[in-house]
C-alpha cells in the first residue's frame, strides 16, 4: 500500500519524506519490523519506542511514526503526529482496508460480564446461522482461528489484522471485549462499532486509572466512536450505567430488573440447575432458561438479549442460543466430582466480583462456603483489604493464598488482604501461600454439601512468580488432586 493511502484521514503535525513510498506492513515493536514496514515509535510505560529507531532501521523500516520531530540528518520518511497511538490505529485500519466496515461489530465494555456475554452472543449468532468471531479475554477465535489471548483487547495493528483475517473467512459478526486500557490507549480507533454495550463498573485497574471517575471516563470513550451509526446498550440498574445514559444523546437501549428498562427481567428463578426468566421488551415477552448460575448471569443474559434484539436476531435463535451455553471457562466453572462437593473455579479478582460470587453461592443454600483466593502483585493494592473484608463477612472458611504475585512478596500481598479479614473479626481463615497446597487443604477438609470456591485466576493457565511464568490452571490442579483421591 502506498504511504499516501495509509495516511488517509490521519492527523499530522509534520511530514517529511515520500508519500509514494510502498508500505509492506506495520509494527510497533522494532523486533517485528521487516523490510518496507512502517515503525510506530510509541511511548510505553517503561520504555519509549524512539529509543529503538536504530534497530527498526537495521530491520528495514521504510517509514517512521512518532510524536517526536524527525532527528537531524535522518533520511527515511518521518511522520510526526500529535497522538502516535491514534495515528497508528487509523493507519492500521487503512492498511487492512477497513475490515470492520464490512461486518457487524459489537463492542462490550464494563468491569464484569464481558466474557460471558461474548459466549452467549456467539451461541445466539450461531443459532441464527451467522458466522461469529470473538476477540476477548480468554481467546481470539473465528472459523479457522483460535489462539489464547495475550491481552483482552490487542494492539491496533493486531486487532485490524485479525478482523481482516476473520472477514476473509466469512465472519459476519465480531464480538470484541473492549478494555479500559484499550480505550485509553486508542487501540480501537478506526473500528466501526454497530453496538456498544456497557455492563457495569466497580473498582478495578485503579493502579492505572487512579480514580473511579477516570476509569469511567475511559470506558465512556467507546460510546463516542462514531465510525458507524451506533446503538448503545446499557445496564440501567448500575449507577455508572445511569450516569452514562444521562450523558449520551440518543439511540440508547437499556436492560435490567428496574421498571424503566427497555429489556426487563421478570419472574426470574435462580436455582442450582440454572436460571429461568421472562424478558419483557417493547414488542412482547421472551421466556428463556439457561444452565448458567447466579444473579450476575441473569444480567449477562439480559444484556445478550438486548444486543440480539438490536441486531434483529429471531427470538427462536435467542432462546436456543441462551439455552445451549453450558458454561464459560473459568467463569463459575463447575468441577464435577464423586465426593458430593460443589467445586467452582471463578475469575473473581475484585472485591465486588468476590461479593457477587459469594452471594450467588449463598442463595444456593450451601452447607459451608470454603473460599480460596489471593490478589495479583504489581496491581491495584487498594482492593486487597476490601477483598479480605468481603471474605471475612461472607465465607464460612477462607484460605488466603497466592494469585500472580509477580515481583511482589506473596506474604506481603496476603498481609494486605488479611487486614480486611481481621477488620470483620473473622478468625476462620488460614494462610497457605502455595496455591496448590491451599487447594489441596480445602479439598481435604471439604464435606458433602460444601461449596469450595477457587477464585481469582479463572481460565488462566499460568502463575507469574518473580520473572517466571509457571504452568498452573486451577481447574486442572483440582482435577488432578481429585483423581488421586478418587483412585485410592
N, C-alpha and C positions, 0 to 999 in steps of 0.2 A: 504493500500500500504506500502511495506517495505521502510524504510528510504533510503536505498541504491538506489532504483529505483526512489524515489522522487528527489534525488540529482544528477541524471544522467545529465551531461553537465553543472552542476552548479559550477562556480569557487569558490574555498575555500581558506581561509587563514590558518585556523586550524580547526580540527575536534576532538572533544572528546566525546566518547560515543559508542553506539551500532548501527551499520548500519542495523542490523536486526530488529530494533525497528519497530513496526507496527504503522503507522500514519493514524489516522481516519479523519483528516481534517486539514485545515489551517486557522489561524486567525491573523489579525494584530491589533485587539483590545482585550485587556485582558478580557473584559466583554463577548466576544463571544467565548472564549476558552471553550472547552468541553474535557472530558477525552480522552486522546490519540492524542490530537491536537499538531501540530507544531505552536508555537507562534513566530511571527516575531516582534521583538522589534525595530520598526522604529523610526527614528528621525523625529519629526514633527516640524511645525512652532513654536508652543508654548511649547510642552512637548516632552519628549523623552520616547519611549516605554520601555527603560531599567528600568525606574522608576516603571514599572508595572509588573515586573517579579514575584514578590511575589504573586500578585493577580492571575496571569496566573497559577502559581504553585498550588494555592489553588483550582483553577477550573479544575485541572487535566492535564495540559500540559505535554506532554511526551518528547518534544524536543524544543529547542530554537534556534532562528536565530538572530544574531546581528552583528554589525560592531565592537563591543567591545569584548575583550577576556573574557573567562569564569571566573566568580567570584571565589575567593578562596573557597575551600570546597563545591563547587556546584556539586551535584551528578548527575543531569539529563544531558541528551545528549545535547551538545552545538556545534553549527556550527557558526564559525566566518567567515564572508565574507567581502571583501573589499568594496562591494556595496550591502547593505542588500536589497535594492529595486530591484536590478537586480536579486539577488538570489530568492527573493520572487516571482517575475514574472515567472522565469524559473521553480521554484518548482510548482507553480500553474498550469502551462501548463502541466507538467508531471503528477500531481495528477489527472487532468481531462482528461488524455490520449490524449493530443494534439488535441482538437476538431477542431481548425482552419485548420488543415491539411486535414480535410475530408469534407470541404465545400469551396465555393468561398468566399473570404473576400475582401471587398472594404473599404479602409481607406480614410477618407475625412478630410483634414485639411485646415486651412486658417482662416481669420478673419470673413468674411461674406459668406453666401450662403450654409453653410454645411447642415443645417437642411432642407432647401427647396430641395436640391439635393437628400437627402435621401428619401424624399417623392416622388419625380419624379422617381427615380430609383426603388423604391418599386412598383409603379404602372406599370412601364415598365416590371419589372420581373414577376409581376402577370399576365400581358397580354401574357407573354411568357410561362405561365403555370409552372413557377418555384414557390418555396415556400421561399420568402424572410423574413428576420428578420432585425430589426433596433435597434441599441444602440446609442442613441443620446440625444440631449439637452431637448427635450420635453418628450420623454418616451423611455422605453426599451420594445420592443414588438416583438412578434412572433406569431405562430399559436394559442397557448394557453397561451400566456403571454402578459400582458400589464400592466405595472406599471409606475407611474410618475418617471421621472429621478431625482435622488438626485444631480447628477453632470453630466456633458457632457459625460465624459469617466470614468467608475467606476475603483476602485482599482483592481489590477491584479487578486486576488482570486475570486472576484465577477464577473469580466469580463469573466474569464475562466469557472466559474460555469454556467453563462448564456449561453455561447457558447455551453457547453456540453448539457444543457437542450434543447437548440434550435435544436441541432443536433439530439437529441433523438426524437424530434417532427417532424423530416423530413425536417428541413430547408436546403435549397440548397445554399443560398447566404446570407451573413450577411453584412449589411452596417453600418459602425462604424464611428461616428464623433470622430475624434482624436484631443483633445485639446492640446495646447502648454504645459499646466501643466502636462497632462498625459505623454507626450513625455519626458519632463524634469524629471519627477518622475518615469520613466521606467515602467509605468503601462502596456504598450502594447508590451513589450519584450516577446518573446515566441509566438507571433501571426504571422501566415504566411499570409501576405497580397498579394493577387493576383494583386491588383491595388491600387496605392497610388495616390490620387488626391489633387492638390494644387489649391485653388480658387483665393486667393488674400491676401494681407497683408496691414493693416492700423493700426493706433495707438490704442492699447487696451492692457490691462493687464500689463501696464508699471510699475505699483506698484510692480509687481512680477519680471518682466524681466529687468526693468530699462531702457533699450535702445532698439530701433527697431532692431539693429543688433543681440542682444541677443534673441529677440522674433523670428527673422527669423531663427537663428541657432537652436532654439528649434523645430520649425516647420519642418525644414530640416531633422531632425532625422528620420522622417517617411520614407524617401526615401533611407535610408541606412540600413533598417532592411531587411536582405536578407535571410529570412527563406524559401522563395519560389522564383522562377523566377518571378520577379515583373515588371509590366508595370507602368510607371509614366505618369499621365495625368496632364497637367499644363496649366494654363491660360497664354498665351504668350503676352497678352496685358498689364498684370500687371508688373510693374517694378521689383518687387521682384520675380515674376514668371520668368522673363527673366534671372535674376541672378541665380535662381535655375537651369534653363535649362543649363546655361553655366557651372554649377558645377557637373552636372550628366554625366555619361559616355554615355549610350545609352538606347534604349528602351523607348524613350520619345514620347508621343502623345500630340500635342498642340491643343488648341482651342482658338477662339477669333474672332475678326472682322478684324484684320490685314491681309494683303495679304499672309503672310508666314505661317498662322495657318493650321494645318492638317484638322481640322474641323472648317470651317469658316462660319459665319453667313452672309447671303446676302439677299438683297431685304426685309429687315425686316420692319414691321409696328408695332408701339406701339400705341395702341388705348385704349379707355375706356372699350372696350369689351374684350381686351386681346392682345396677341402677335401673329403675323404671321411672318414666316421667311422661308428661304430656307437654309438648312445646306449643304454646299458643302464639300465633303470628297474625298479622292483619287480615290475611285471607283465609284463615282457618286454624286447624289444630292437628298436630302430628304426634301420635303416641310412639315412643321409642323405648327400647330396652338395650342394655349394654352389660357385658361381663365386667367392665371396669368398676372399681370400688371408690366410694367416698365422695364427699361434697365437692372437693376440688375438681373431680372428674365430671361432676354434674355441670359445673361451669364450662369445662372444656367441651363437653357435648353441646351445650347451648351455643358456644362460640362457633363450633363447627357447623351447626345448623344455620346460624346467621350468615356465615360465609357462603355455604352451599346454596341457600335461598337467593343470596345476592348474585350468585353465578347462574341462577336459573336451573339448578340441578333438579331432576324429577324427585318427588317425595319418596317414591319407592326406593330409589338408589340411596337417598339419605338414610332411610330406615335400615336398609340392608347393610350399608357400609358401617354404620354405628354398631350394629349387632355383631358384625363379623370380626371386629378387632378384639382379640382375646386379652392381650396385654402389650405393654410397651417396655422394651429393655431398660431395666434399672429404674422404672417408674412404678412404685408399689408392685414390684415383680414378685410373684409368689414362688417359693421354692417348695415343691411337693416332697413329702416325706411320709414314712410309715410310723412315725413316733407320736402322732397326734399333736404335733407342734404346728403353729401357724407362723411361718417364717417368711419375711418380706425383705427385699432389698430396695432401697429408695434413694433418690438423688438429693433429698432434702439437705441443703447445706447452708441454710439461713435460719434465723430464729422463727420467722413467720412460716416458712415451709415445714420446719420441725413441728411447730404448733399444729399446723393443719394435718400433718401425718398422725400425730398422737391423738388428736381429737377425732379423726376419721376412725382410727382403731378403737378408741373408747366407745364409739357408737356401735361397735360390733360385739359388745359385751365380753371382753376377754377375761380370762381368769387372772392373768397378770400381763403387764406390758414390760418387757425387758428390752431396753434400748442400748445400742452400741453406736457411738459416733465420736468424731473428733472435729477438727477445723483445719482448713488449709493454711500452710505457712506462707509468708510474704504476701498476704492478702488482708482484707479488711479485718482489723483486730477488734473493732468496736462491737462486732456481732457475737464474739466468743462468750462473754459473760451473759449476754441475752439468751444465747442458745442453752447455756447451763441452767439458767433460771427456768426456761421452758421445760427442760428435762426434769428438774427438781420438782416442779409443780405437777407434771402430767404423766411421768413414767413411774412404774412401781419399783423398778430397779434399773440403774444406769451404769454402764461400763464406759468410762472415758478412755479413748484410745487415740491413735494417730490417724490422720487422713493423708494428705500430701504435705508433710512438714517442710519440704523444700529446704531452704538454707537455715531455717529456724530450729531451735532445740525443741524436740517433741514435748518434753516435760514442761517447757515454758508455755507452750500453746495450751496444754492441758490445764496448767495452773490458771491461765486466763479464764478457761471455761469453768473450772472448779469454783471460782469466785462467785459466779452466778448460781451454781448449785447450792453453795453454802448460804447464800442470801435467802434461799427459801427455807432453810433449816433442815433440809433433807439430809439424811445420813445413809440412805440406801443406795450407795454408789461405790464403785471400785475403780481404781486406776490401773490399766494394763496397756502400756504404750505400744506393745507389739500387737498389730491389728489381728493377725491370725490367732494369737493366744487369746485375745479378747473375745473373738467369735467362738473359739473352742470352749472357753469358760461359760459363755452364755448358753451354748448348746448342752453343756454338761449338767447344768442345774435347771434347765428348762423342763417344765412338766406339761403333761397333756392339757390342752386348753390355753396354754400361754401363747402370747404373740411376741415373737422375737423380731425386732426391727433393726436391721443393719443400715445405717443412714450415712449419707454424705457423698458417696462415690458413685452410686448407681451403676451406670453402664461402663464406667471407666475400667480398663483392663491393666492398669499400672498403678504404681505408687512412686512418688518422687521423694527421695530421701537424699539430702545434700545435692550432689551433682549426678546422682544415679537414678535411672528410671528402671524400676523393678517390676516384672510381670506380677500383677495382683488384681484379680477380679473377685469381688465379694461373692457373687453367685457361685462361681467355680470353687472357691475355697470352701464355702458352705457344703456344696455337693460332695466334695472330696472328703470332708470330715464326716458327713452323714454316711457316705459309702463305707468308710472304715467302721463306723458304729454299727451299721446295718448288717455287715458281714461277720460280725463277731457275736 
